């Protein structure tokens, strides 16, 4: 079972899935990320309450990030679960988007992304 909570903070949107992201639940996760990619230009995805994620979940996560970037959004991932963090590092996911241990650190990573984009313009 998967539950997805979305909270809007002052300068970012937080997507916090809870449960397992696998072939059975990935559809709901993919739909939520697709919606958020369009609606939120600063998105933090907190995977700390995700007990398990398989390749389908990882694919949905990458797809959501791609859509957010196509919409000129910034994305960071927070995760304090060693098993998931290891998966994200092993697959090279952390080379395409910042992966931090806390939501606060992820927000800081968003700030750095948007500062870098402003300097590039």
ZADO-1210 file (C-alpha; in nm, 4 decimals, padded with zeros to 6 digits):
<atoms>
<atom x="00.0000" y="00.0000" z="00.0000" code="UNK" pos="1"/>
<atom x="00.1174" y="00.3510" z="-00.0809" code="UNK" pos="2"/>
<atom x="-00.0014" y="00.6819" z="00.0577" code="UNK" pos="3"/>
<atom x="00.1162" y="01.0103" z="-00.0935" code="UNK" pos="4"/>
<atom x="00.1002" y="01.3308" z="00.1072" code="UNK" pos="5"/>
<atom x="00.1641" y="01.6643" z="-00.0590" code="UNK" pos="6"/>
<atom x="00.2318" y="01.9774" z="00.1443" code="UNK" pos="7"/>
<atom x="00.2899" y="02.3281" z="00.0188" code="UNK" pos="8"/>
<atom x="00.5451" y="02.5319" z="00.2097" code="UNK" pos="9"/>
<atom x="00.6391" y="02.8949" z="00.1559" code="UNK" pos="10"/>
<atom x="00.8884" y="02.8368" z="-00.1249" code="UNK" pos="11"/>
<atom x="00.8607" y="02.4680" z="-00.2187" code="UNK" pos="12"/>
<atom x="00.6211" y="02.1767" z="-00.2481" code="UNK" pos="13"/>
<atom x="00.6872" y="01.8586" z="-00.0505" code="UNK" pos="14"/>
<atom x="00.5854" y="01.5187" z="-00.1842" code="UNK" pos="15"/>
<atom x="00.6057" y="01.2536" z="00.0874" code="UNK" pos="16"/>
<atom x="00.5150" y="00.9007" z="-00.0235" code="UNK" pos="17"/>
<atom x="00.4707" y="00.6449" z="00.2529" code="UNK" pos="18"/>
<atom x="00.4727" y="00.2688" z="00.2068" code="UNK" pos="19"/>
<atom x="00.6107" y="00.0636" z="-00.0802" code="UNK" pos="20"/>
<atom x="00.6684" y="00.1853" z="-00.4351" code="UNK" pos="21"/>
<atom x="00.6594" y="-00.1195" z="-00.6588" code="UNK" pos="22"/>
<atom x="00.4854" y="-00.2514" z="-00.9691" code="UNK" pos="23"/>
<atom x="00.1508" y="-00.2505" z="-00.7854" code="UNK" pos="24"/>
<atom x="00.1642" y="00.1048" z="-00.6493" code="UNK" pos="25"/>
<atom x="00.3857" y="00.2858" z="-00.8986" code="UNK" pos="26"/>
<atom x="00.0918" y="00.4213" z="-01.0997" code="UNK" pos="27"/>
<atom x="-00.0276" y="00.6448" z="-00.8160" code="UNK" pos="28"/>
<atom x="00.3292" y="00.7669" z="-00.7537" code="UNK" pos="29"/>
<atom x="00.3820" y="00.8409" z="-01.1241" code="UNK" pos="30"/>
<atom x="00.0524" y="01.0343" z="-01.1437" code="UNK" pos="31"/>
<atom x="00.1370" y="01.2424" z="-00.8355" code="UNK" pos="32"/>
<atom x="00.4812" y="01.3320" z="-00.9718" code="UNK" pos="33"/>
<atom x="00.3389" y="01.4194" z="-01.3137" code="UNK" pos="34"/>
<atom x="00.0886" y="01.6582" z="-01.1518" code="UNK" pos="35"/>
<atom x="00.3530" y="01.8119" z="-00.9270" code="UNK" pos="36"/>
<atom x="00.6013" y="01.8515" z="-01.2131" code="UNK" pos="37"/>
<atom x="00.3573" y="02.0912" z="-01.3772" code="UNK" pos="38"/>
<atom x="00.2237" y="02.2638" z="-01.0643" code="UNK" pos="39"/>
<atom x="00.5374" y="02.3059" z="-00.8502" code="UNK" pos="40"/>
<atom x="00.8526" y="02.4728" z="-00.9739" code="UNK" pos="41"/>
<atom x="01.0457" y="02.3798" z="-00.6538" code="UNK" pos="42"/>
<atom x="00.9818" y="02.0208" z="-00.5493" code="UNK" pos="43"/>
<atom x="01.1220" y="01.8159" z="-00.2624" code="UNK" pos="44"/>
<atom x="01.0495" y="01.4435" z="-00.2704" code="UNK" pos="45"/>
<atom x="01.0937" y="01.2911" z="00.0767" code="UNK" pos="46"/>
<atom x="01.1443" y="00.9148" z="00.0530" code="UNK" pos="47"/>
<atom x="01.2114" y="00.8690" z="00.4255" code="UNK" pos="48"/>
<atom x="00.8794" y="00.6864" z="00.4805" code="UNK" pos="49"/>
<atom x="00.9237" y="00.4548" z="00.1811" code="UNK" pos="50"/>
<atom x="00.9961" y="00.1049" z="00.3108" code="UNK" pos="51"/>
<atom x="01.0766" y="-00.0420" z="-00.0334" code="UNK" pos="52"/>
<atom x="01.1216" y="00.0824" z="-00.3896" code="UNK" pos="53"/>
<atom x="01.1868" y="-00.1361" z="-00.6917" code="UNK" pos="54"/>
<atom x="01.2998" y="-00.0479" z="-01.0439" code="UNK" pos="55"/>
<atom x="00.9466" y="00.0605" z="-01.1406" code="UNK" pos="56"/>
<atom x="00.9509" y="00.3145" z="-00.8573" code="UNK" pos="57"/>
<atom x="01.2966" y="00.4359" z="-00.9555" code="UNK" pos="58"/>
<atom x="01.1780" y="00.4755" z="-01.3153" code="UNK" pos="59"/>
<atom x="00.8749" y="00.6766" z="-01.2036" code="UNK" pos="60"/>
<atom x="01.0987" y="00.8955" z="-00.9877" code="UNK" pos="61"/>
<atom x="01.3344" y="00.9651" z="-01.2790" code="UNK" pos="62"/>
<atom x="01.0387" y="01.0325" z="-01.5103" code="UNK" pos="63"/>
<atom x="00.8877" y="01.2795" z="-01.2641" code="UNK" pos="64"/>
<atom x="01.2175" y="01.4626" z="-01.2306" code="UNK" pos="65"/>
<atom x="01.2546" y="01.4803" z="-01.6080" code="UNK" pos="66"/>
<atom x="00.9053" y="01.6305" z="-01.6396" code="UNK" pos="67"/>
<atom x="00.9772" y="01.8842" z="-01.3652" code="UNK" pos="68"/>
<atom x="01.2959" y="01.9908" z="-01.5399" code="UNK" pos="69"/>
<atom x="01.1148" y="02.0175" z="-01.8729" code="UNK" pos="70"/>
<atom x="00.8810" y="02.2600" z="-01.6949" code="UNK" pos="71"/>
<atom x="01.1935" y="02.4470" z="-01.5730" code="UNK" pos="72"/>
<atom x="01.1490" y="02.3267" z="-01.2170" code="UNK" pos="73"/>
<atom x="01.4068" y="02.2326" z="-00.9549" code="UNK" pos="74"/>
<atom x="01.3943" y="01.9007" z="-00.7677" code="UNK" pos="75"/>
<atom x="01.5774" y="01.7540" z="-00.4687" code="UNK" pos="76"/>
<atom x="01.5269" y="01.4237" z="-00.2877" code="UNK" pos="77"/>
<atom x="01.5428" y="01.3688" z="00.0876" code="UNK" pos="78"/>
<atom x="01.5953" y="01.0190" z="00.2241" code="UNK" pos="79"/>
<atom x="01.7297" y="00.8984" z="00.5558" code="UNK" pos="80"/>
<atom x="01.6816" y="00.5263" z="00.4858" code="UNK" pos="81"/>
<atom x="02.0209" y="00.3628" z="00.4240" code="UNK" pos="82"/>
<atom x="01.8778" y="00.0934" z="00.1930" code="UNK" pos="83"/>
<atom x="01.7092" y="00.3479" z="-00.0353" code="UNK" pos="84"/>
<atom x="02.0004" y="00.5899" z="-00.0216" code="UNK" pos="85"/>
<atom x="02.2311" y="00.3044" z="-00.1263" code="UNK" pos="86"/>
<atom x="01.9983" y="00.2287" z="-00.4212" code="UNK" pos="87"/>
<atom x="01.9994" y="00.5944" z="-00.5286" code="UNK" pos="88"/>
<atom x="02.3804" y="00.6141" z="-00.5078" code="UNK" pos="89"/>
<atom x="02.4437" y="00.2754" z="-00.6711" code="UNK" pos="90"/>
<atom x="02.2253" y="00.3579" z="-00.9717" code="UNK" pos="91"/>
<atom x="02.3850" y="00.7011" z="-01.0156" code="UNK" pos="92"/>
<atom x="02.0577" y="00.8738" z="-00.9401" code="UNK" pos="93"/>
<atom x="02.2389" y="01.1164" z="-00.7114" code="UNK" pos="94"/>
<atom x="02.4310" y="01.2463" z="-01.0149" code="UNK" pos="95"/>
<atom x="02.1125" y="01.3806" z="-01.1755" code="UNK" pos="96"/>
<atom x="01.9458" y="01.5296" z="-00.8678" code="UNK" pos="97"/>
<atom x="02.0653" y="01.6169" z="-00.5162" code="UNK" pos="98"/>
<atom x="01.9987" y="01.3444" z="-00.2582" code="UNK" pos="99"/>
<atom x="02.0143" y="01.4614" z="00.1032" code="UNK" pos="100"/>
<atom x="01.9331" y="01.3085" z="00.4416" code="UNK" pos="101"/>
<atom x="01.6708" y="01.5649" z="00.5470" code="UNK" pos="102"/>
<atom x="01.4021" y="01.7870" z="00.4001" code="UNK" pos="103"/>
<atom x="01.5886" y="02.0928" z="00.5297" code="UNK" pos="104"/>
<atom x="01.9039" y="01.9909" z="00.3401" code="UNK" pos="105"/>
<atom x="01.6958" y="01.9230" z="00.0289" code="UNK" pos="106"/>
<atom x="01.5493" y="02.2753" z="00.0472" code="UNK" pos="107"/>
<atom x="01.9049" y="02.4122" z="00.0714" code="UNK" pos="108"/>
<atom x="01.9950" y="02.2084" z="-00.2381" code="UNK" pos="109"/>
<atom x="01.6946" y="02.3635" z="-00.4183" code="UNK" pos="110"/>
<atom x="01.8198" y="02.7083" z="-00.3183" code="UNK" pos="111"/>
<atom x="02.1620" y="02.6285" z="-00.4645" code="UNK" pos="112"/>
<atom x="02.0043" y="02.5023" z="-00.7886" code="UNK" pos="113"/>
<atom x="01.7933" y="02.8131" z="-00.8357" code="UNK" pos="114"/>
<atom x="02.0856" y="03.0426" z="-00.7442" code="UNK" pos="115"/>
<atom x="02.3013" y="02.8676" z="-01.0026" code="UNK" pos="116"/>
<atom x="02.0321" y="02.9069" z="-01.2680" code="UNK" pos="117"/>
<atom x="01.9937" y="03.2791" z="-01.1876" code="UNK" pos="118"/>
<atom x="02.3714" y="03.3299" z="-01.2189" code="UNK" pos="119"/>
<atom x="02.3743" y="03.1482" z="-01.5539" code="UNK" pos="120"/>
<atom x="02.1187" y="03.3874" z="-01.7019" code="UNK" pos="121"/>
</atoms>
